[in-house]
Amino acid sequence: MDEEFLKKRFTELANRCYRENRYAFTGFLGIGELASFYAVLPSLPPVPYTLYGGTETAERLVLRFGDEETLGYDEPFPIVFLSVKPLMQKFADDLSHRDILGAVMNLGITREMIGDIYLKDNEAYIVCLSTMVEYIAENLTRIRHTSVVCKQVETLPEVAVGAPEELSLSIASERIDGIIAKGFNLSRNEVNELFRRQLVFLNGRLCENNSRMLKKDEQVTVRGYGRLTFREITGTSRKGKMYARVERLGRGK
């Protein structure tokens, strides 16, 4: 989505919340779109905001302007879950995230309507906006050569969502580039290339400073690899190396 359009949209929604004293929601935002939001945030009206994507580890998030304290009432995020299962697992194709997203997009749905997609044992769970749930459930009947059944579910199975992997890393310092290198088993040259290509985000904002020192509970997202949450320094070796507890959601190399 065009960056200037996004910034105007964020401004419009924040102003609506501020003037009309009611909640305003975006669609699902990717990490680059979130960076655009943080860039325009200082110029927005002073309204509270919250980000949520259906699970605590979601990458694609809906932005909500307003909260219960300032507006006097609560309005939940318009997020629902769909399960997608082959009618006959025995004869089903091996489905990928790309297959599922492609099938949904082929229904004429825009990307902002769809959040994260979780896949486990050839069964998928789609996070989407509530306005789309009936349409997708009725029309998503086939993915590749596989007939599927699609229905709304109340919650996502924990096994499908997955849990962050806890790592203990030996590091020289809390520098972001070193922790990315250790966390995703990359060389320093590979990490520098990620910064050069603007693929590293810190707490949702584009990070171009590869020497930035991480603080407790800060999150680093690396496009194509996943997310690291820096928890704490747990100790120091005799040679002066530090041990850091880090949670990784995504893949190592």
HELIX and SHEET records of a PDB file:
HELIX    1   1 GLU A    3  GLU A   20  1                                  18    
HELIX    2   2 ILE A   31  VAL A   40  1                                  10    
HELIX    3   3 LEU A   41  SER A   43  5                                   3    
HELIX    4   4 GLU A   68  LEU A   71  1                                   4    
HELIX    5   5 GLN A   89  PHE A   91  5                                   3    
HELIX    6   6 HIS A   97  MET A  105  1                                   9    
HELIX    7   7 ARG A  111  MET A  113  5                                   3    
HELIX    8   8 SER A  130  MET A  132  5                                   3    
HELIX    9   9 VAL A  133  ASN A  139  1                                   7    
HELIX   10  10 GLU A  158  VAL A  161  1                                   4    
HELIX   11  11 ILE A  176  GLY A  183  1                                   8    
HELIX   12  12 ARG A  188  ARG A  196  1                                   9    
SHEET    1   A 3 ALA A  24  LEU A  29  0                                        
SHEET    2   A 3 LEU A  61  PHE A  65 -1                                        
SHEET    3   A 3 TYR A  49  TYR A  52 -1                                        
SHEET    1   B 5 ILE A 114  LYS A 120  0                                        
SHEET    2   B 5 GLU A 123  LEU A 129 -1                                        
SHEET    3   B 5 ILE A  79  PRO A  86 -1                                        
SHEET    4   B 5 THR A 146  VAL A 153 -1                                        
SHEET    5   B 5 ARG A 142  ILE A 143 -1                                        
SHEET    1   C 6 GLU A 165  ILE A 171  0                                        
SHEET    2   C 6 MET A 242  GLY A 250 -1                                        
SHEET    3   C 6 GLY A 226  THR A 236 -1                                        
SHEET    4   C 6 GLU A 218  VAL A 222 -1                                        
SHEET    5   C 6 VAL A 200  LEU A 202 -1                                        
SHEET    6   C 6 ARG A 205  LEU A 206 -1                                        
END                                                                             
